[in-house]
């Protein structure tokens, strides 16, 4: 049974979720201990970097270089129509949700905002809406995607998000990894560490990853450990990703000495059954089972000193801030 069969099933919603979850668990068990070469063939166990296993995704023959090459090829190939893939109603609901999460940007005076996997500038336009005075720095592995940004005031860097050596320590007020972009980094542990290094004391990070227990994984359409972005119908084309759960995200944050303010699933139905009328149902399901959501979103802080936090995770009052509050 696939995702479409489940959604057509007359069974109750609880049974539907349970059966879909069982399919995801079966797939995850199959992935454990295996990895993909560049051509999609299985090759041994998880890759090792500095003696630590890179869990949550495929190990490509050729390591980081092969991973970057696959990322470049995939995103270059989709760059000319990428914006159109994210213009639908479901995407607009996601944008509105994330903007609500990032509402604290409105209260920061001229913050420096780093956007990991900036692509064609969808995140840039969100930042501009929230805070027109923000200094924007974007990094992406795809030259074609970056070429589509088209904002002369943006600072753009061609490279990987797990190597931010072009930025000095403590030079960023807010780091963003929107719409699961952190999952496209080769070493997610280094991504978290680099975010922690570049953030100023009191700085904020909003990072999102694909969940390794997402119900959307029953949809199929890509080899194990690979992924296609929303609306991509190209045959035999996919990109390697790292999938994490909430516990793993919290562990990476702890190792990087970042404090988790809030970590939650965004929507269980994203990537599975994207009908706008069911948006709130998917949100409710994500609250009950965050690891079953398509994306896990996490708000973090470096050396936090917050009196209280709003229900949506944004800082309500900050005694010490990297960028002056208006």
C-alpha positions in Angstrom: 0.0 0.0 0.0 1.3 3.5 -0.9 0.5 6.9 0.4 -2.3 7.5 -2.1 -4.0 4.2 -1.1 -3.8 5.2 2.6 -5.5 8.5 1.9 -8.3 6.9 0.0 -8.8 4.3 2.7 -12.1 4.3 4.6 -10.3 3.6 7.9 -10.3 6.2 10.7 -7.6 8.9 10.9 -5.8 7.1 13.8 -5.5 3.8 11.8 -4.3 5.7 8.7 -1.5 7.4 10.7 -0.5 4.2 12.4 -0.3 2.3 9.1 1.6 5.0 7.4 4.0 5.2 10.3 4.6 1.5 10.1 5.6 1.9 6.4 8.0 4.6 7.4 9.5 2.5 10.1 10.0 -0.4 7.7 11.8 1.8 5.3 14.0 3.3 8.0 15.0 -0.2 9.1 15.9 -1.0 5.5 18.1 2.2 5.2 19.9 1.6 8.5 23.4 0.2 7.8 23.2 1.0 4.1 24.2 3.9 1.9 24.0 5.0 -1.7 26.8 5.6 -4.2 26.5 8.4 -6.7 24.6 6.2 -9.1 22.1 5.1 -6.4 23.7 1.7 -5.7 24.1 0.5 -2.1 27.7 0.8 -0.7 28.5 -0.3 2.9 27.8 1.6 6.1 27.5 5.2 7.0 30.4 7.5 5.9 33.0 8.5 8.5 34.2 12.1 8.9 36.8 12.7 11.6 35.9 9.3 13.0 32.2 10.2 13.5 29.4 8.5 11.5 27.2 10.8 9.4 23.8 9.4 10.2 20.6 10.2 8.6 21.5 9.9 4.9 23.5 8.2 2.2 27.2 7.9 2.1 28.3 8.7 -1.5 31.4 7.2 -3.0 33.8 10.1 -3.0 32.5 11.6 0.3 32.0 15.4 0.6 33.2 16.1 -3.0 30.7 13.7 -4.5 27.9 15.0 -2.2 28.6 18.6 -3.3 28.7 17.6 -7.0 25.3 15.9 -6.7 23.9 19.0 -4.9 25.2 21.3 -7.6 23.9 19.2 -10.4 20.4 18.9 -8.9 19.8 22.5 -8.0 21.4 23.9 -11.1 19.1 21.7 -13.1 15.9 23.0 -11.4 16.9 26.6 -10.9 15.1 28.1 -13.9 11.6 27.0 -12.7 12.3 26.6 -8.9 10.3 29.7 -7.8 7.3 28.4 -9.6 7.4 25.1 -7.7 6.9 27.1 -4.5 4.1 29.5 -5.6 1.1 27.3 -4.7 -1.3 27.7 -1.8 0.4 25.1 0.4 3.7 26.9 0.0 2.1 30.2 0.8 0.7 28.7 4.0 4.2 27.4 4.9 5.6 30.9 4.2 3.1 32.5 6.5 3.8 30.0 9.2 7.6 30.5 9.1 7.2 34.3 9.0 5.2 34.0 12.1 8.1 32.0 13.7 10.5 34.7 12.6 8.5 37.6 13.7 11.2 38.7 16.2 13.3 39.9 13.2 11.0 42.9 13.0 12.3 44.0 16.4 16.0 43.9 15.6 17.8 47.0 14.4 19.8 46.3 11.3 20.6 42.6 12.0 23.0 40.6 9.9 21.0 37.6 8.7 22.7 34.5 7.3 20.6 32.3 5.0 21.9 28.7 4.6 20.9 27.3 1.2 19.6 30.6 0.1 18.7 29.3 -3.4 17.0 31.9 -5.6 16.2 34.2 -2.7 12.9 33.0 -1.4 14.3 33.4 2.1 15.7 36.8 1.2 12.3 38.1 0.2 10.9 36.8 3.5 13.7 38.6 5.5 13.0 41.8 3.5 9.3 41.7 4.4 10.1 41.2 8.1 13.0 43.7 8.3 13.9 45.8 5.3 17.0 47.1 7.1 18.5 43.7 7.6 22.0 43.0 6.2 21.5 39.7 4.2 24.2 37.1 3.6 23.3 34.1 1.6 25.3 30.9 0.9 24.4 28.2 -1.6 26.2 25.5 -3.5 24.4 26.1 -6.8 25.7 28.9 -9.0 22.5 28.9 -11.1 20.3 29.3 -8.1 22.4 32.2 -6.7 22.3 33.8 -10.1 18.5 34.0 -9.8 18.6 36.1 -6.5 18.8 39.4 -8.3 19.2 41.7 -5.3 22.2 44.0 -5.5 22.1 44.7 -1.7 22.5 41.0 -0.8 25.9 39.5 -0.1 26.0 36.1 -1.7 28.6 33.3 -1.3 29.0 30.2 -3.5 29.8 27.3 -1.2 28.6 24.7 1.3 26.8 25.5 4.5 29.1 23.3 6.5 32.1 25.5 5.7 31.4 29.1 6.6 35.1 30.1 6.8 34.3 33.2 4.8 32.6 34.6 7.9 34.4 35.7 11.0 33.5 34.4 14.5 30.6 36.2 16.0 29.6 38.2 12.9 26.0 37.1 12.5 22.9 38.1 14.5 20.5 35.5 13.0 21.2 32.3 11.1 18.4 30.7 9.0 18.1 27.3 7.5 14.6 27.5 6.0 12.4 24.8 4.6 14.6 21.8 5.5 17.7 23.3 3.9 20.0 22.0 6.6 19.3 18.5 5.4 21.2 19.2 2.2 24.5 19.8 4.0 27.0 17.0 3.9 27.9 17.1 7.6 25.0 18.4 9.7 27.1 18.4 12.8 29.5 20.8 11.2 26.6 23.0 10.0 25.4 23.4 13.7 29.0 24.0 14.8 29.6 26.7 12.1 26.3 28.4 13.0 27.4 28.5 16.6 30.8 29.9 15.7 29.5 32.7 13.5 26.6 33.7 15.8 27.3 36.6 18.1 26.6 36.0 21.8 22.8 36.2 22.2 22.3 35.5 18.5 19.4 33.4 17.2 19.2 30.5 14.8 16.1 29.0 13.1 17.1 25.7 11.5 14.9 23.1 9.8 15.6 19.6 8.6 13.8 16.7 7.0 12.5 14.3 9.5 13.8 10.7 9.3 10.4 9.4 10.5 8.2 11.6 8.3 5.0 10.1 7.0 5.8 11.8 3.7 8.5 9.1 3.2 5.8 6.6 2.2 5.2 8.7 -0.9 8.2 7.2 -2.6 9.4 8.5 -6.0 13.1 8.7 -5.1 15.7 6.1 -4.2 16.4 5.5 -0.5 18.3 8.3 1.1 17.5 10.7 -1.8 14.9 13.4 -2.2 13.1 15.5 -4.7 11.9 19.0 -3.9 8.2 19.9 -4.1 6.8 19.6 -7.6 9.9 18.1 -9.2 8.7 15.6 -11.7 12.0 14.9 -13.5 12.5 11.2 -13.9 15.7 9.5 -12.5 16.7 12.7 -10.7 17.1 13.2 -7.0 19.5 14.7 -4.4 21.1 13.2 -1.3 19.8 14.4 2.1 20.4 13.9 5.8 17.3 13.2 7.8 17.1 13.7 11.6 14.7 13.4 14.4 14.0 15.9 17.2 16.3 14.0 19.6 19.2 14.2 17.1 18.6 17.9 16.5 18.8 18.5 20.2 21.9 16.5 20.5 23.7 18.5 17.7 22.6 21.7 19.4 24.0 20.6 22.7 27.3 19.6 21.2 27.5 23.0 19.5 26.6 24.8 22.8 23.4 26.2 21.3 20.3 26.3 23.5 17.1 24.9 22.1 14.3 27.3 22.7 11.8 25.3 20.7 11.9 22.2 18.5 8.8 20.9 16.7 7.4 19.3 13.6 5.9 21.7 11.1 3.2 19.7 9.3 2.6 16.0 8.9 0.9 16.3 5.6 3.6 18.3 3.8 5.1 16.2 1.0 2.3 13.7 1.4 -1.2 15.2 0.9 -0.8 18.9 0.3 -4.4 20.0 0.2 -4.8 23.5 1.8 -8.1 22.6 3.4 -6.2 20.1 5.6 -3.3 22.4 6.6 -4.5 22.8 10.2 -5.1 19.0 10.5 -1.5 18.4 9.5 -0.4 21.1 12.0 -2.3 19.4 14.8 -0.9 16.0 13.9 2.6 17.5 14.0 2.0 18.8 17.5 1.1 15.3 18.6 3.9 13.5 16.8 6.6 16.0 15.8 8.9 13.3 14.3 6.2 12.3 11.9 6.1 15.8 10.3 7.8 16.4 7.0 10.1 19.0 8.5 11.4 19.6 12.0 11.9 23.3 12.8 14.1 24.4 15.7 14.7 27.8 17.3 18.1 28.1 19.0 20.0 30.7 20.9 23.7 31.2 21.6 24.3 32.2 25.2 20.6 33.0 25.8 19.4 35.5 28.3 15.7 35.7 27.8 13.1 36.7 30.4 10.2 35.0 28.6 9.3 33.5 25.3 6.1 33.9 23.3 4.0 30.9 22.4 5.5 30.9 18.9 9.1 30.7 20.1 10.1 34.3 19.3 11.9 36.4 21.9 9.4 38.7 23.7 12.0 40.5 25.9 15.8 40.3 25.7 18.1 41.8 28.2 21.1 41.3 26.0 20.9 41.3 22.2 23.4 41.1 19.4 21.3 43.7 17.4 19.6 46.6 19.2 15.9 46.1 19.7 13.8 48.9 18.4 
